[in-house]
């Protein structure tokens, strides 16, 4: 990450204000303000040109599902494994450039006009860390909220699945905030996780209890 400047901080504060003002109306990725909305529309163009479905995950999905204080600088999208190479070729003709990454790392792109980074989460890849890989792999976008060739947000249960699979400190913090923002969805999320892996159910139960303790002590 580059040096934090006053210009960057001012831009982040402006974005936070726009997101707060639009939290009741920005229901789809295409509704995101400024350069992020432009990048989503550019991604839609690529997806439409090759007839591919995808979902937005990561920080923007966390924001959409209720953690309104979450602001991120990139866009994460899940792609079918069989379409990644085709998608990258088409994106290079539609205003994106592929970012060089070390061998074994997942693909990344940058939108030339805005500078926004796009991280690709390929179906079948295993999240987690080298010391603690996830017990499952990334699902096909059609199973976690995709609909047609326009980007949609990943569903809340699947988002929590991906966050628990990733297992980083920020992911754990996101899970806690998502539980606090969606207490009525806890049973449905738990049912979803029970159909994926028992480790996720145990981790989710831990964060549900943590959320409950924080609420009671507030």
N, C-alpha and C positions, 0 to 999 in steps of 0.2 A: 504494500500500500504506500502511496506517495505521501509527501509531507502534508500535514493538515494545515490549511491556510484559512485566513479569515473569509476569503471568498467561498471556500468549500463549506465552512460552517454556516455562512449566510444562506447558501443554496440548500443545505440540509434543513435549516430552520424553515425556509420558505416551503420546501417540499412537505415537511411535517404539518405545516399549517394547511396546505392544500388537501392533504390526506385527511386531516381531522375534519375539515369543512365538508368533504365529500364522502365520509364514511357511510352515510345512509343511502348514497346513490351510485357509488362506484362498485357495482356488483360483478363486473367481468373484467378480465385483464385489459381489454380494449379501453376501459374507462380510466385507466391510470393517467395521472397528469403528466404534462410536459414530455420530456424525451423518453420516458418509460412507456407511455402510451404509443409514441411513434415507433418505438422498437417492437412492441407487441404487434402493431399493424404490419410492420415489415416482416415479422416472423409469420404472421398469418398468410402473407403473400407467398412466401416460400412454401409453406405447408399446402396451400391450395394448389400451387403449381405442380406439386408431385403427388397430390392426393393422399396426404399423410395426416394422422391425428396426433395430438400431443396435449400435455397439460403443463401448467405452471406450478412448480413446487417452491421450495425454499422460502426465503423471507417474505416475498410478496404473498404467498399463500398463507403464511402465518398471519400477516396483517389482515388479509381478507376474512380469515376465520376468527377474528376477534381480538387479537393482540395488537391493538391500534397504535401502540407505542413502538412497534417494530418497523424500522426503516432499513432498507438494504440498498446496495449500490449496483447489484447485478440482477439478472433474471435467470432462473433455473428452469429448464424444460426437460420433461421425460419423453424419450423417443423410442419407437420400436427398434429392436436390435437390427432388423433387416433393412431399415431405412436410413440409418445414420449416415453412411457414406453418400448416398444420394442426396440427402438433406444438405450436407456440407457443400457438395458441389453446386447445388442450386443456390445456396445462400451466398456463395462467393460471387454469383452473378446478380445478386439482389441487394448489394450494399453492405455486405458483411465480409470480414476477413477471418480466416482461421488462425488462432493464436497458437504458436508452437508450445508444446508441452512435453515433459519428459516421457520416455517410453513407459507404457503401462498406465498413464494417467488418462482420465476421461477427457473427451474433446472440449475445447473452448473456442468461442468466437468473440469478435468485437464488432459492434455496429459502427461503420466508418463515420457517419454523420454526427452521431451523438457521443461516441466513445463508450457507450454502455456495453459491459461484458455480458455474454450469454454462456452459461455453463450447461453442457449436455449431460443428462443422466440417462445412459443407455439401458434399456430393458435387459435384464439378465446379469448385469454387473452387481458386484457385492459391495454394499456400503460398509462403513465402519473404519477402523484404523488397522494398521499392520499388526499391532499387538492384540487387537480385539475385533476381528472381522465379524460382520453380522451373520446370523444363522440363516438368513434368507437373501434373495436377490431382488433387484428392482422389478416391479411388475410391469406388464404391458400397459401403456396409457389407457387403452380401452377398458381396462379393469378398474381404473382409479379415477374416473371422471371425465375422460375425453368424450367429445361429441362432435363429429364432423371434422372439418379441417381448420376451424377457428379455435384458437387457444381457449381453454377453460381452466379454471383452478382445480387442482387436485382435491378430491373429497377430503373432508376433515378426518375421518377414520384412517384413510390411506396416508394422509399427511403425518399423522401421529405415528403410524407404522414406519414411515421413512425416517422420521426424526429419531425414533427409538433404535432403528437399524444403524443410523449414522453414529450415534453415541458420543458426540462431542459435547463439551460444556454448554455451548450455545444451543445445541439441539435439546439438551435436557431442560435448559431454561425456557425454551419455546414450548416444550410439552407442558411444563408447569403452568405457564401463562394461558395456554390454550384450554387446559382443564378448568382453570379459574374463569375463563370467558365463556365456557360452554358446559356448565354443570348439568344441564338437562340432557346432554348428549353422552354422558359417561357410560350408561348401560349399552348403548348402541356401539360406541367405540370399543368397549371391552369385548362385545360379541364379535366384532370384526377381528380384533387381535387374536381372539381365541381360535379363529379359523386360520390364522397365519402361523403363529408359533407361541409356545408356552412361555418362552423367555420374555416376549413382549407383554404378555399378560402380567407377569410378575413385576416387570419394570413399571408398567402403567399403574398397577395397584399401589406401588410405592409412591408415585408422583400424585396419585389421587389423595393418598393419606397426607402427603406433604402439603398439598393445596388446602386440605381441610384444616390442618394445624395452623397454617398461615392465616386463613380466614377467621378462625376462632380467636387467634391472638391479636388480630388487628383492632 
